[in-house]
């Protein structure tokens, strides 16, 4: 994951709708909140909060997007453009049970 990439931190596409960003934030916050037990991670939660603070506001998101390079030379942008990668994995695991 690229350092400081808010979209990757929230596991969403750069083209994600605001509703998708909010759902991703809520799911990750439940998972990584320091009070959540074994999966709690205070540093990760800080990064998630910072990413959500930027991406939830249309004006700050537009400013952030202007500062980011377009495309990912490693090819990961195609994978991330699929949407909620982390939630998809979680959903697949829960269906197998």
Secondary structure, DSSP 4 states (H G I P E B T S, - for coil): --TT-HHHHHT--TT--HHHHHHHHHHHHHHH-GGGGGG--HHHHHHHHHHHHHHTSHHHHHHHHHHSPSS-TTSHHHHHTTS-HHHHHHHHHHHH-
